[in-house]
Amino acid sequence: MSNFVDYVKIHCKSGHGGAGSAHLRREKYIPKGGPDGGDGGRGGHVIMKGNSQEWTLLPLRYTRHVKAERGQNGAKNQLTGAYGEDVYINVPIGTIAKNEEGEIIGEIMEDGQEIILMEGGKGGKGNEHFKSSTNQTPRFAQPGMDGQEGFVVFELKILADVGLVGFPNAGKSTLLSSVSAAKPKIANYAFTTLTPNLGIVDYRNYKSFVMADIPGIIEGAAEGKGLGHRFLRHIERNSILLFLIPADSESHFQEFKILENELKEYNPELLDKDFIISISKSDLVDDELRKEISAEFPENKQPLFFSGVTGEGLVELKDAIWKQLHG
């Protein structure tokens, strides 16, 4: 079972508000003491909280229901009931919460950031609030209000400096394993990578950046074919995109255009990101074939050649990535 989970649906219910008190003062020397009831306490909220130590929604996978505490009832001496205890749902940075209609409730962008998903019900007012010139001793108080209830969908979009974009078997996992300590599964069949992998890439002078190996695109991914939207939503959060076209592709530029079109169909704003085009598996081609491949691309979209197996071109590739990130 994968330890990466990027989609979870949970039934959430905030706490019911406590009832107000209808107490009357009963003191020995004050025969007509009047209203003395306190307000009910607010019900507990259900709150989403960012946690930079989390990378996946896996801890929530088997959480079916989350319920916050009820607020306590008001008491005599105009004492307000205690608030119900809030319930916190810890999520990774980059998590979006949506309601059942698909509307975004909130988005976690920082460690410690909190967003209320379900507000606790308000506590009822005690009878002190209902005293008037015509009703000096009201014997009633408000009940507490219901909390909110419903399903919340949590979606995680990977935050990374560089997102790898390519068809299955383009060499993304091999590249990530070559430039970082990440150990993604690698094999010669489609969709070896079923879930995103993150790697910290060491650069010159103890610098580093985060690279994400994301499941491969196929034609029609924007319509949900293959891994579809599950793949494409992670691309949105990457600072730059690194397109990988394998050297043994039949048409390198055409493959790039298909990948570019899938991003455009899903979200046209993705094409506004900085990107680098690369030819992976360059150990399979000689200098003459490299010139032919380069000739397929326009001058402003010339590809970089590298081999994750032999290490050829990796230094130049990292230089180009760093320049894009910090240029």
N, C-alpha and C positions, 0 to 999 in steps of 0.2 A: 504494500500500500504506500502511495506517495506521501511524503511528509509535507508537501506543499498544497495548501488549499486556498483558493482565491475567490470562493463564492459560498456563502452560508445564509440560510434563511431561519430566523428565530422568531417565535411568538413572544411578544413583550407585553407586560402589563404593569402600569405604575400603580402606586398605592392609593387606596380610597382615603378621602379626607375624613378626619375624625369629626364626630358630632359636637356641636356646641352644647353647653350645659344650661339647664333650666333651673339651677339651684336658686333658692331664696335664703336670705340671711336669717338664721335662727339663733339669735343671741339673747341671753336672759334679760338684758335691760333695754333691748331694742325690739319691741313686739312687732313692729312693722318695718322690718329691715330692707325690704325691696329686693330686686334682682341681684344675684351675686355669681352668676354662672360665667365661666370663661369660654373662650373660643376653642374649637377643635383644631388639632394640628394638621398641617399639610401632609398629604400622602407622599411617599418616597418617589423620586424621579428614577427613570431608567436612563443612564448616561453612557455615551460612548466616549472612551478616553484613549488618546494616542500613546503608544508605548514603543519607543525606538528599539527596544530589545526584542521585539516580535518581528518576524519576517513572513509569517503565514497566518491564515485564519484557522489553522489546524486545531488549536485549543477549543475552538467554538464548534467544531464539526458535529459533536454529539450533544450539544446544548439545544434542547428542543424548546424550552420555556424559560423565561426570566420574569420574575415577579418581585416588585418592590413592596416594602412594608406599608401597612395601613397607618395613617396618622392616629394619634391617641385622642380620646375625647377630652373636651374641656372639663374643668373641675371647679369646685366652689372656691370662694375667695378670688374669683375672676382669674383663675390660673389657666393659661393656654396649654392645651395638650401638646405633648412632644411631637415633633415631625417624624414621619416614618423614615426609616433608614433608606438612603439612596442605594441603587444597585449600579455598579460600574462594569461595563463590558470593555475590556482592554483589547485594542486592535493595533495592527501595524500602521506606520505612517503610510499614507496613500490609500487609506480605506474610505470608501464612499458608502453611506447608508441611504437606502431608498425605501419608500413605502410600497404597499402592494400595487399601487397604480404606476409605479416606476418613477415617481417624483423624488428628486433628491432632497433628503432631510438635512444632510450635512456632509462635510468632507474633512478628514483629518490630515493636516499638513505639517503639524509640529508635535514634538514629544510633549506630553502633558496636556495637550489641548483637549477640552471637554465640550461635548455637544449633547444637549438634552434630546433624547429620542421620544420619550413619553413623559409628559409632565404629570406629577402627582395631583390628585384631586384636592381642591381647596377645602380647608376645614370650615365647618359651619360656625356661624356666629352665636355666641352665648346670649342669654335673655337680657343681659345688661344693655345690648344694642337696641332693644325693642321697647325700652321704657319711654313713656310719653306723658304728657299732662293728663291725658284721658285714660292711660293704662299704667298706673304706678307700679304694679307688680305682675309683669308678664310672666306667665307660667309655661312659656314655650321657647324653644331655641331651634336654630337651623340644623338640619342633618348635614353631614359632610357630602361633598360632591364625589362622583365616581372618578377614578383615574382613567387614563387613556389606555387603549388596548388595541393590538393589531400585530401583523407580521412586519418585520423589518428585514430587508435584504442587504447583506454586507458584501461589497465587491472590493477586491484589492487590485489596485493598479501598481505594478512594480515601479519603484523609483530607482532609476539608474542613470549614469552619465551617458552610457553608450548602449543602444539596443541593436542586436543583431537581426537583420532582416534577410530572409532567403527561403527558398524552397527546401523541403526535406532533403537531407543528404547534401546540403550546400557546404558543409564543413564548419558549421557554427560551434558545435560541441567540441570539435577538435581544436578550433582556435581558442576557445575559452580555457580548455585544459592546458593549452600550450603557454598561455600568457598569465595564468593565475593558478591558485591552489585548488580551484574548484575541480571536482571530479564527476562531470556529467556522464551519463551512460552514452556510449558510442557504439554504433553498429551500422552495417550497410543495409538498412531498410528504412522505409519512410516512417516519419514520426517516432524516431527513437526517443526524442525529447517530447514528453507529454506535458511537462510542467516547466515553468521558467527556472533557470539556474542563474545564480548570481556569483560573480567572481571579483575579487579585488586585484586589479592589475597594478603591479609595481612599475614605477616610472623612474626617470633619472632623479638623482639627489633626494631619494626617499619620498618622492611624491607618489601619488596613486590615484586611480579612478575606478569607478564601479562599472562593470560590463555585465549585461544581461543576455543570456542565451535563451531565446524565447521560441516556443514551438513554431515549426515552419509554416509558411503560407502555401496554400494551393489556390489555383484559379477558383473564384467563387467564394473565397473566405469571407468577403464582406457580406455575402448573403447567408452566411452560416455554414457553408460546406466545410468539411474537415474539422479543424478545431475552431474555425470561424471566429466569432466575437471573443471567445475566451482568449485567443491569441492577440487579437487586434487591440483590445482595451489596454494591454500592457505597454504597447508601443507609444501610447499617448503621453506617458510620463517620462520618456527618455529624452535627455537633452539633445543628443544627436543620434542619427541612425547610420549604421554601417551595413550597406547592402553587400551581400556575399553572393557572387555568381561563380559556380564551379568551372574550372578550366575545361572540363570535358562536356560542357553544355553545348547543344547543337547551335543555339543562337544566343550569344551572350547579351547583346543589347536588347533583343526582344524579351528575354527573361527579365531584365531590369525593368522594362516598360510594363510588363504584367504585374510585377511586384508594386511598382509605383501606382498603377491603376487600382490595385486592391486597397491600398492605403487611401487613395482619393475617394473611392466609393464608400469607404467606411467613415472617413472624416477628412474633408478637403484641407483642413488646417494642418494636418500632418505633413503636407508637402511644404509648409512654411519652415519646417525644421531644417537645420543644417544636416547635410549627409555626406558620406564618403562612399564611393563605389569601389569594390575590391574584387579581384579574381582569386578565389581560393584554389587550393590544389595545384599551385603553379609548378610544382615539381613534375607534373605530367606533360608540360609543354616546353619546347625549346624557344630560342630567341626569335626565330622566324614566325612561329605561331603566335607569340606574344605581340609582335607587330601587327599581325592580321587581326587579332582580338582588339587591340587598341584602336585600330582603324574603324571598327564598328561604332565607336562612341564619338560624340562630338568633342571638340576641343575643350569645352568647359566642363566636360564630364569624363575626363580620362581616368581609367581605373588604376588602382595600385595592385601589384601582384604579390602574393605571399603563399607560403606553405606552412600549415600548422604542424606538418609531420617533420619536415627538415629544419624548420625555423627560419628559412629564407624570407626576407622582407618583413619580418615581424617588428624589428626596430624602427624601420621606416613607417610602418603602419601605426605604431604607437606614437611616433612623432607627429604624424598627420592628425591623429585623434586629439592629442594634447593641444595642438595648435588650434583646432576647431573649438575645443572646449574653452580655451583661455586666450585665444587670439584677439 
